Every structure is written in C-alpha cells, then in structure tokens.
Amino acid sequence: MMKAAHQIRAFRQILEQYNGNVPLHRFLFTYFKQHREMGSSDRRWATRHIYSYFRLGRALADHDVDIRLAVADFLCNAEPGMVTSYFLSDLTAFQGESTVRKVELIRERFGSFNLDDVFAFSAELSEGITRYELNLASFVQPDLFIRVKLSAMDEIIARLKANHIECRQIGNQTLALPNGTKLEQLIQGAGKYQVQDLSSQKTALFFEPREWEYWWDCCAASGGKSLLLHDLEPKVQLLVSDYRSSSLENLDERFREAGIRKYQKKVLDLVANNDPDLHHYEFDGIILDAPCSGSGTWRRTPEMLHYFDPVKINSFSRLQKAISGNVVKYLKPGKPLIYITCSVFREENEYVVSWMQENLPLKLERMETITGYAERADSMFVARLIKV
C-alpha cells in the first residue's frame, strides 16, 4: 500500500497543478524539471497515471479521484499497476484482456459507468465516425507513424529490428512504431523519413497535382501537407503561409532535410485582407488544412476530453468559413480547393463544405471521413472542391 500511496500522491500533485492551459506533455516536461527529486520510475508512473486518468474523459465523474484513476489505469494498460492492484485487485487477472472485455468488467463493477461519457460531447459526429468505437479507442494510445523514402525503407527496418523495436509496414512508405520511439537516436541522416500520422498521409489521395502547377498551402504550419504534395509531384511550385513565423521556421528546417530548396513563404493572417500581398496570385490548387478543434487527435492529447469547451466548435466553424471565403478568390477556375480538418465534428466538416457550396463558387467533387482509430491513428476529414 505504501508504494501505491506514493504514486497516488505524485499523481494528485500533478492533477492539482495542471489546468489545461498548455499541452499536457509540455506541462510534464516543466514539472519534472522543477521536481528533480522524482526518479525515472516516479516520472514514468506519474506520466502513465495522468494520461490514463484523462483518457477516462467524464466517465464515473461521481466517483473519487483515486477510484477513477484505478479504473482508467486498468482500461488503458496491459500491465497491472500498483494503484489498480490496490483498488481493483480482483480485476488484475484481466489486465491483459481486450479493451472491450475490460469495459464490460468495469460496467459490471460500476453501475454508473457509461462509455458515452468518455467522449462526452453532444455535437454531432461526422459521417462514418461510430461513437462506440471512438469512445473505445480513447483508451488506446495511437502509434507513431513515419513516411519513409523508398530508398531508405530496408535500412530503417533493419535498424529498428537491431534495436528490438517492433514496427509494422503499411503500404510502400509507411511504418507504424510504438509511441515515444526515439527515432532521432536510432536513424542517422536527414530526410530519410517524416513523422506524419497515417490518416494525414491518406489526405494526399485528394491532391492530384500536375507538373509545374502552382499550389498554395495556406495554413502550412510545419509543412506536413506540402511535403506530401512535393512527394506526389516534385516539380510543383509552392507558396506556403501561416500566421505564425515560428511554424514557418520549423517548415524551413523540414524542407531543408527533405531537400526542398525552391518555394515561397509568407506570414499571413487569413482572416484579414491579404490583397496587398496576394492580389496578382493565381493558384492551380489550394490546400486548406484548417484550424479546428483537433478532436480527431485527442487520443494523443486526452487532456482535451476533460478541458475542451464545446462552445469552441462553433467558433472554429466560423473561422473555417471565413478563411475559405478569403482564399478561394485566388484559385483558378476549374482547380481544386482541398479542405482538411483533424476534427470528428460535423459542424467543422460536412457543414462547412455545405456552406462553401452555397456561398462560394465551389462544387464538391468528393469528401471522406478518415477514421483512424481502427489503425491506431488519428481521425481526419478531407474534401476536394472545384472552383466553378
């Protein structure tokens, strides 16, 4: 009991100090730096506990924090921990069972447990998102995905195997690895791979660039979609923009590693009037990887299941409409706008696409909700609209 009490105390101290204002992983980095008395084992258990706790979302909200922690730790981990062993000792024999089975056992033990309270948002989900599977997947940490250069695939797989790191190959260029794998310590040489979620990689099927076309990645962030575009057509011309100069600095580094030298970049606020910068520009394609709730990625940031304010969904939807209205005028007729979010909410996805068709000179060609939870990946939405 003493060790369990020690772990609970460490967990509670973190929970009391964390308020959701910064991503949990950044908070933990600073917290552990300030509490150097915590050994590596203490840090590892504290990290496991706080992430597991937030994965429970709003389920069992009427129960004590310690009980909720034990339930969460049981549901999220294959190996038993001291907290689970103390509070749910009779269930530790089932720790390695499937998530479905463990959920059934928790339902039997706690009559008030409702799986729908995990992802407890009343907003409508996009077509193809199954609430049961989404809730169930919340207990599973997604994999780390890398997109690998074909010429480096055999080398990287051999390197991973030599270091006893499990990986699974998906298609010709993608590897799935355990989350937290320290790739920079294992693989030498820049440009051999890009870290990119599997669902994000799948959005490239909607691009269809042609040689020498001029494309604009208007919310480029660190350039993940531009790198996909360049892989599909190395001779495409690129303008990348973001409202954060720091993101474009990260993009510059990733482009250097990928060997991309010729491109334009601008710091732009897409809600403002950008005619002074863009009045003479015409694009053959625009990628709008729009700001959104990020709800399709909350398995990586489960603290959002606790702290997210659903009022923000409507705010994001308005922002997405404003940005799409401001960028489409720079698109050539007959050319595509690729609209992407990492959201599972219909108000940010299908409803925005409907609004664009009703209010902008755009016609939907196709759209898809990419449900990543079956492949331990994020969930995303992508639509290809043509300017008419």
C-alpha positions in Angstrom: 0.0 0.0 0.0 2.9 2.4 0.7 4.1 2.3 -2.9 0.6 2.8 -4.2 0.0 5.7 -1.8 3.3 7.3 -3.0 2.2 7.0 -6.6 -1.3 8.4 -5.9 0.2 11.3 -4.0 2.5 12.1 -7.0 -0.4 11.8 -9.4 -2.6 14.1 -7.3 0.0 16.8 -7.1 0.2 16.9 -10.9 -3.6 16.9 -11.3 -4.0 19.7 -8.8 -1.4 21.9 -10.6 -2.4 21.2 -14.2 -5.2 23.4 -15.5 -5.2 22.6 -19.2 -3.8 25.9 -20.4 -0.8 24.2 -22.0 -0.5 20.8 -23.7 0.0 18.1 -21.0 3.3 16.9 -22.4 4.8 20.4 -22.1 3.5 20.8 -18.6 5.0 17.5 -17.5 8.4 18.5 -19.1 8.5 21.6 -16.9 7.0 19.9 -13.9 9.6 17.1 -13.9 12.4 19.7 -14.4 11.2 21.5 -11.3 10.9 18.3 -9.3 14.3 16.7 -9.8 13.7 14.6 -6.7 11.5 12.4 -8.8 13.4 9.4 -10.2 12.9 8.0 -13.6 10.5 5.3 -12.2 8.4 8.0 -10.5 8.2 10.1 -13.6 7.3 7.1 -15.7 4.4 6.1 -13.4 3.2 9.7 -13.0 3.1 10.1 -16.7 1.2 6.8 -17.2 -1.3 7.7 -14.5 -2.1 11.3 -15.6 -2.5 10.3 -19.2 -4.7 7.3 -18.3 -6.8 9.4 -16.0 -7.6 11.9 -18.7 -8.4 9.1 -21.2 -11.4 8.3 -19.0 -12.9 11.6 -20.0 -16.1 12.4 -18.0 -16.9 8.8 -17.2 -17.5 8.0 -13.5 -17.4 11.7 -12.7 -19.4 11.0 -9.5 -16.6 8.8 -8.0 -13.5 9.6 -6.1 -10.4 10.6 -8.0 -8.4 7.5 -6.8 -11.1 5.1 -8.0 -11.3 6.9 -11.3 -7.5 6.6 -11.6 -7.6 2.9 -10.9 -10.4 2.3 -13.5 -8.6 4.4 -16.1 -5.3 2.6 -15.4 -7.0 -0.8 -15.8 -8.7 0.2 -19.0 -5.6 1.8 -20.7 -2.8 -0.5 -19.9 -2.0 -4.2 -20.5 0.4 -4.5 -17.5 -1.1 -4.1 -14.0 0.0 -1.2 -11.8 0.0 -0.8 -8.0 -2.9 1.6 -7.9 -5.1 -0.8 -9.9 -3.9 -3.8 -7.8 -4.8 -2.0 -4.6 -8.3 -0.7 -5.6 -9.3 -3.3 -8.1 -7.3 -6.3 -7.0 -9.8 -8.9 -8.3 -9.6 -7.4 -11.8 -5.8 -7.5 -12.2 -6.0 -11.0 -13.7 -7.9 -9.5 -16.6 -5.4 -6.6 -17.2 -4.2 -8.1 -20.5 -7.7 -8.7 -21.9 -9.1 -6.8 -24.8 -10.5 -3.3 -24.2 -14.0 -4.5 -25.0 -13.8 -7.1 -22.3 -12.3 -4.8 -19.7 -15.1 -2.2 -20.4 -17.6 -5.0 -19.7 -15.9 -5.8 -16.4 -16.0 -2.1 -15.4 -19.7 -1.9 -16.3 -20.4 -4.9 -14.1 -18.5 -3.4 -11.2 -19.7 0.2 -11.5 -23.4 0.6 -12.4 -23.0 4.3 -13.2 -20.2 3.7 -15.8 -21.3 4.9 -19.2 -18.9 4.6 -22.2 -20.5 7.5 -23.9 -19.3 9.7 -21.0 -15.7 9.2 -22.2 -16.1 11.4 -25.3 -18.8 13.4 -23.6 -19.7 16.0 -26.3 -23.2 16.4 -27.7 -22.0 17.7 -31.0 -22.9 15.6 -34.0 -20.2 13.3 -35.3 -19.2 13.3 -38.9 -20.5 10.6 -41.2 -18.5 7.4 -40.7 -17.5 8.1 -37.1 -19.0 5.5 -34.8 -19.4 6.8 -31.3 -18.9 3.4 -29.7 -15.6 2.8 -31.5 -14.5 6.4 -30.9 -15.0 6.0 -27.2 -13.4 2.6 -27.0 -10.4 3.8 -28.9 -9.9 6.7 -26.4 -8.3 4.1 -24.1 -5.6 3.2 -26.6 -2.5 5.3 -27.3 -2.1 5.9 -31.1 1.0 4.7 -32.8 3.9 6.8 -34.1 3.8 6.8 -37.9 6.6 7.7 -40.2 6.6 8.2 -44.0 9.8 6.7 -45.3 11.8 7.3 -48.5 11.6 4.2 -50.6 15.4 4.0 -50.8 15.7 4.1 -47.0 12.9 1.6 -46.1 15.1 -1.5 -45.8 17.8 0.4 -43.9 15.3 1.8 -41.4 13.5 -1.5 -40.8 16.8 -3.3 -40.2 17.9 -0.5 -37.8 14.6 -0.8 -35.8 14.9 -4.6 -35.6 18.5 -4.4 -34.4 17.3 -2.2 -31.5 14.3 -4.6 -30.8 11.7 -2.1 -31.8 8.5 -3.5 -33.2 7.2 -2.0 -36.4 4.6 -2.8 -38.9 4.8 -1.7 -42.5 1.7 -0.1 -44.2 1.9 0.1 -47.9 5.2 1.0 -49.6 6.2 4.0 -47.5 4.7 3.9 -44.0 5.9 2.4 -40.8 3.9 2.3 -37.5 6.0 2.3 -34.3 5.3 2.4 -30.6 4.5 5.9 -29.5 7.5 7.5 -27.9 10.1 5.8 -30.0 13.3 7.9 -30.0 13.9 7.9 -33.8 16.5 10.7 -33.8 18.7 8.4 -31.7 18.3 5.4 -34.0 18.3 6.7 -37.5 21.1 8.9 -38.8 20.9 11.1 -41.8 18.3 13.8 -42.6 15.5 13.4 -45.0 15.1 9.6 -44.8 11.7 9.8 -43.1 9.0 12.3 -42.0 6.9 11.9 -38.9 3.3 12.0 -40.0 0.1 10.4 -38.9 -1.3 7.7 -41.2 -4.6 9.5 -41.7 -2.8 12.7 -42.5 -0.8 10.8 -45.2 -4.1 9.5 -46.7 -5.3 13.0 -47.4 -2.7 13.1 -50.3 -5.1 10.9 -52.3 -7.2 14.1 -52.8 -4.4 16.4 -54.1 -3.8 15.2 -57.7 -1.1 17.8 -58.5 0.4 18.2 -62.0 3.9 19.1 -63.2 4.7 22.8 -62.9 1.4 23.7 -61.2 1.4 26.5 -58.7 -0.1 25.4 -55.3 -0.7 27.3 -52.1 -0.6 25.6 -48.7 -2.3 28.4 -46.9 -2.3 27.1 -43.3 1.0 25.3 -43.7 2.2 25.1 -40.0 5.3 22.9 -40.2 4.7 21.8 -43.7 3.4 18.3 -43.5 0.9 18.6 -46.3 3.3 20.5 -48.5 5.8 17.6 -48.1 3.1 15.2 -49.2 2.3 17.3 -52.2 6.0 17.6 -53.2 6.4 13.8 -52.9 3.5 13.3 -55.3 4.8 15.9 -57.8 8.4 17.2 -57.2 8.1 19.8 -59.9 5.1 21.5 -58.3 5.7 25.2 -57.4 4.8 26.1 -53.8 3.7 29.0 -51.7 3.4 28.2 -48.0 1.9 30.6 -45.5 1.0 30.6 -41.8 0.1 33.3 -39.3 2.9 32.1 -37.0 6.5 32.8 -38.1 7.8 30.2 -35.7 5.8 27.5 -37.6 7.4 28.6 -40.9 10.8 28.4 -39.3 10.1 24.7 -38.4 8.9 24.3 -42.0 12.2 25.7 -43.3 14.1 23.0 -41.3 11.9 20.2 -42.5 12.1 21.4 -46.1 15.9 21.5 -45.9 16.0 17.9 -44.6 13.7 16.8 -47.4 15.9 18.6 -50.0 13.3 21.2 -51.0 15.0 24.4 -51.9 12.7 26.3 -54.2 9.5 27.6 -52.6 7.9 30.9 -51.4 6.7 31.6 -48.0 4.6 34.4 -46.4 3.4 35.2 -42.9 -0.3 35.8 -43.4 -3.4 36.2 -41.3 -6.1 34.6 -43.5 -9.0 36.3 -41.7 -7.6 39.7 -42.8 -7.5 41.3 -46.2 -4.4 39.8 -48.0 -4.9 41.5 -51.3 -1.8 43.7 -50.8 0.3 40.5 -50.7 -1.7 38.3 -53.0 -3.6 40.5 -55.5 -1.6 39.1 -58.5 -1.5 35.5 -57.4 -3.5 32.7 -59.1 -3.2 29.1 -57.9 -3.7 25.7 -59.6 -4.5 24.2 -56.2 -5.0 25.4 -52.6 -4.6 23.2 -49.5 -6.6 24.5 -46.6 -5.6 22.4 -43.6 -7.9 24.5 -41.4 -7.6 25.4 -37.7 -10.1 23.2 -35.9 -10.9 21.6 -32.5 -8.4 18.8 -33.1 -10.9 16.3 -31.8 -9.6 13.6 -34.2 -6.3 13.8 -32.4 -7.5 13.8 -28.8 -6.2 10.2 -28.2 -2.8 11.8 -28.4 -3.9 14.8 -26.2 -6.5 13.1 -23.9 -6.5 16.1 -21.5 -8.8 17.7 -24.1 -11.5 15.2 -23.1 -11.6 17.0 -19.8 -10.8 20.6 -20.6 -12.3 21.3 -24.1 -15.2 23.7 -24.1 -17.7 22.6 -26.8 -18.7 26.3 -27.4 -15.4 26.4 -29.4 -16.7 24.1 -32.1 -19.0 26.9 -33.4 -16.1 29.4 -33.2 -13.9 27.1 -35.2 -16.6 26.6 -37.8 -17.0 30.4 -38.3 -13.2 30.7 -38.6 -13.1 27.9 -41.2 -15.8 29.6 -43.3 -14.1 33.0 -43.1 -10.7 31.6 -44.2 -12.2 29.5 -47.1 -14.0 32.7 -48.3 -10.8 34.7 -48.2 -8.6 32.2 -50.1 -10.9 30.9 -52.8 -10.7 34.1 -54.8 -7.0 33.3 -55.5 -7.9 29.9 -57.0 -8.1 29.5 -60.8 -11.5 28.3 -62.2 -11.6 24.5 -62.6 -9.0 24.0 -60.0 -9.3 22.3 -56.6 -9.5 23.5 -53.0 -8.5 20.7 -50.6 -10.3 21.3 -47.3 -8.8 19.3 -44.4 -9.5 19.1 -40.6 -8.4 16.8 -37.9 -11.9 17.1 -36.4 -14.7 14.5 -35.9 -17.4 17.1 -35.6 -19.9 17.5 -38.5 -20.1 21.3 -37.8 -16.4 21.7 -38.7 -16.6 19.2 -41.6 -19.7 18.5 -43.7 -21.5 21.6 -42.6 -18.6 23.8 -43.6 -18.4 22.0 -47.0 -22.2 22.6 -47.5 -21.7 26.3 -46.6 -18.9 26.6 -49.1 -21.0 25.2 -51.9 -23.9 27.5 -51.0 -21.9 30.7 -50.6 -18.7 30.3 -52.7 -18.1 29.4 -56.3 -17.2 25.8 -55.3 -18.6 22.4 -56.2 -17.9 19.3 -54.2 -16.1 16.6 -56.1 -15.7 14.1 -53.2 -15.1 14.0 -49.4 -14.2 11.4 -46.8 -14.0 11.0 -43.1 -10.8 9.1 -42.4 -11.5 7.0 -39.3 -8.1 6.2 -38.0 -9.0 4.5 -34.7 -9.0 1.0 -36.3 -5.4 1.5 -37.3 -4.3 3.2 -34.0 -4.1 6.5 -35.9 -5.9 9.9 -35.8 -9.2 10.6 -37.5 -9.4 13.3 -40.1 -11.8 14.8 -42.7 -10.9 15.8 -46.2 -12.9 17.3 -49.1 -12.0 18.2 -52.7 -14.0 21.1 -54.1 -13.6 22.5 -57.6 -13.9 26.3 -58.4 -16.7 26.9 -60.9 
